[in-house]
Amino acid sequence: MSLPLNTFTQLENFGHSLKASSYRIQIKKTEDIYEAFPLAKKLGLKVTARGTGISYNDASLNGGGIVLDMSGMNQIVEWDSTTGLVRCESGVTLEQLWQRVEPDGWWPPVVSGTMKTTLGGCLSANIHGKNNFQVGPIGEHVVEFTAMLPTGALITCTPKKNADLFYAMIGGFGMLGIFASITMKIKRIHSGLISVDAWHVPNLSRHLSDLHDRAADHDYIVGWLDAFARGKNLGRGQIHGARQLKEGEDTNSQKTMQLTYQHLPDRFFGVLPKSSLHYFMNPFMNNLGMWGVNTARYISSLRTHTFRQSHAEFHFLLDYVPNWERSFGRGGLIQYQSFLPKGTAESAWREMIELSHRRGLPSYLGVTKRHRTDKFLLTHAVDGFSLAMDFKVTINNCAKLSRMLQEFDQIVLKAGGRFYFAKNSETTSETTRKFLNDETILRFKELKKRCDPNGLLESDLYRRVFG
Amino acid sequence: MSDTIHASDSPKPVPATPLNPRRRGIVIGASGGLGAELAKKLAREGYSLALLARRKEKLDALCSEINVNGGSARAYVHDVSDYIKVPNLLRKIVAELGGLDLIVFAAGVNLPPGGIDKYNFENDRKMVEVNLIGAMAWLTPIAEMFQAAKAGQIVGISSVAGDRGRVGNPGNNTSKAGLTTYLEALRNRLTRHGVNVLTVKPGFMKTEMLKAALGATPFAIEPAKAAENIVKAMKKRKQVIYTASIWRWIMLAIQHTPSFIFRRLSF
């Protein structure tokens, strides 16, 4: 294996706001990963795995080093539609997975807001869905995985076997080893549809109390937050609570579970190709335009109603408008997500939203979720809520935005909150030390030493938070 | 690697955050004159720099000066005619910088034969080895990387000396003409891939090299002024600049001087 100069590639995050050039090696099979480590060691370079490259932050960037492109290692090896167990290579995307299992009456237990993510990436970040408070993160549904360590060992981990690595590699953002194959338990469904209740909440206090109190009636709950609203309206928004249909509720389930029924429409109003929509969104992507969009959206949410929609439509909102992130313009976007305990969430988020107003850097989209804790080593979960905020990045605001997000970090730390390694890009090693505590970091570094004695696995993210 | 020094005693670079990153650049031939001024100017513009030159003391002093003033620079002692070392050193620098956005090739020697009747192959050879082949040794791999990455900027410091072969210094004229042509060819290859190639043709500058010049040195400018012009041209992604800009017109006249006149002149 060699490293030709023409593999040097400029890679970006999902929001096109972070860039780093690396030597990209295409991985097709486990042996390719095995060969990459000695090569990196010989050349004195660091290695990071990258799936489809849609992390919000620098998780799959490795400036000046080697990036293993895992997206070509994407076979669904085994699918058993009687037990719901599926074994996939780590480059398999959620899109491949749900399209394979859904017609048989199954649905992935945890999915991200886009179906373009790879399973390897999902496990590395230990992603959560809108059902985190019910079923935990994706790691809790993993039965077994194999991973290639930089030492050259291919290890197998289950919650029982190599349990310490199982709970550290899931959520370990690829810094202990690289996932080769993943076996997961998939969930039964009885319809291709999902029943959604939508209602509005007039302020932050009600927003959080509804997320909390009404979660138990639903399998999924997610809130949209109008981050422009101020004063007594601050934190207003709309909550969608959804539940899977029980057997018999959908009399037409044979039809609704077909893939054709699940496909997201590729045209708007049947005419406008959706792939062009981001051009039309772009003129609204400024403070005034998004104030208008958020306000209009809140007004339209005032009607409380219940409806059914397909799984794909409900779960993969981010795929509804292809390349929507392009509408943010050349500077792209960054997402900031904080996880706060029930008791402190309201005051901390009030402080953050007010700060964003004072700085003239309002979030264009706010999304809230309900969470519960889990036992993964680098967990981001709390018994409480999360708020994800999208910010537009421009050449002129990036320094100011960066400073504000670091101030957010301090507010979150003070409130006893946590961070998620797939999101924020400005969280420093100092902040990370404070939220993870020294003991956890020591434990992780011990495991890293064991799995990666030469320190070959490093991403921009790793250098930032553990550097 | 023995040919590398880390400026370990210099202060930590000002923290750059992912959203507000430093661009990364290499300056080759950074120890004196125009190279050093360019390095200082680029550091002030927010570049994180790898500085290469033969003279360790000068290079270290420059690095410290940049780092003390809040910039970020690392020193690498290197002789550009040591071609064999380029690939490894380049990979190492790119890894340590965390990527690469810019290369400035400012290394150059001027060794005149000492009069219009004198000939000196050793001097001529040295000039071609440093000014031309040294540039090709660095810019070839970097061009390939930038082409693949579809991004980047290459700045080559050529000279007005390359615009015409004259009686005074055939070797220098040849090396700079070669460099100008090489840069033009790279530009023609790379523009379509989103990479900018800037050829800089300085006239006289008040540097050590000026002492080598015979006779009058009109329109000599401070290297700091030239550095400023170059950075301005980089931002505008220009193709070719003369500095001072009056040389564009002087060289236009010289290039169009017919040979039957030009071969009778003594400069």
Chai-1 contact restraints between the chains, C-beta under 6 A:
chainA,res_idxA,chainB,res_idxB,connection_type,confidence,min_distance_angstrom,max_distance_angstrom,comment,restraint_id
A,L5,B,P141,contact,1.0,0.0,6.0,A-B,restraint_1
A,L5,B,E144,contact,1.0,0.0,6.0,A-B,restraint_2
A,L5,B,M145,contact,1.0,0.0,6.0,A-B,restraint_3
A,N6,B,E144,contact,1.0,0.0,6.0,A-B,restraint_4
A,N6,B,A148,contact,1.0,0.0,6.0,A-B,restraint_5
A,F8,B,M145,contact,1.0,0.0,6.0,A-B,restraint_6
A,F8,B,A148,contact,1.0,0.0,6.0,A-B,restraint_7
A,F8,B,A149,contact,1.0,0.0,6.0,A-B,restraint_8
A,T9,B,A149,contact,1.0,0.0,6.0,A-B,restraint_9
A,Q10,B,A149,contact,1.0,0.0,6.0,A-B,restraint_10
A,Q10,B,A151,contact,1.0,0.0,6.0,A-B,restraint_11
A,L18,B,P18,contact,1.0,0.0,6.0,A-B,restraint_12
A,A20,B,G99,contact,1.0,0.0,6.0,A-B,restraint_13
A,S21,B,G99,contact,1.0,0.0,6.0,A-B,restraint_14
A,S21,B,A149,contact,1.0,0.0,6.0,A-B,restraint_15
A,L45,B,A95,contact,1.0,0.0,6.0,A-B,restraint_16
A,D58,B,P18,contact,1.0,0.0,6.0,A-B,restraint_17
A,G63,B,G98,contact,1.0,0.0,6.0,A-B,restraint_18
A,G63,B,G99,contact,1.0,0.0,6.0,A-B,restraint_19
A,G64,B,V94,contact,1.0,0.0,6.0,A-B,restraint_20
A,G64,B,A95,contact,1.0,0.0,6.0,A-B,restraint_21
A,G64,B,G98,contact,1.0,0.0,6.0,A-B,restraint_22
A,G64,B,G99,contact,1.0,0.0,6.0,A-B,restraint_23
A,C398,B,L19,contact,1.0,0.0,6.0,A-B,restraint_24
A,C398,B,N20,contact,1.0,0.0,6.0,A-B,restraint_25
A,A399,B,N20,contact,1.0,0.0,6.0,A-B,restraint_26
A,S402,B,T17,contact,1.0,0.0,6.0,A-B,restraint_27
A,S402,B,L19,contact,1.0,0.0,6.0,A-B,restraint_28
A,S402,B,N20,contact,1.0,0.0,6.0,A-B,restraint_29
A,S425,B,P18,contact,1.0,0.0,6.0,A-B,restraint_30
A,S425,B,L19,contact,1.0,0.0,6.0,A-B,restraint_31
A,E426,B,T17,contact,1.0,0.0,6.0,A-B,restraint_32
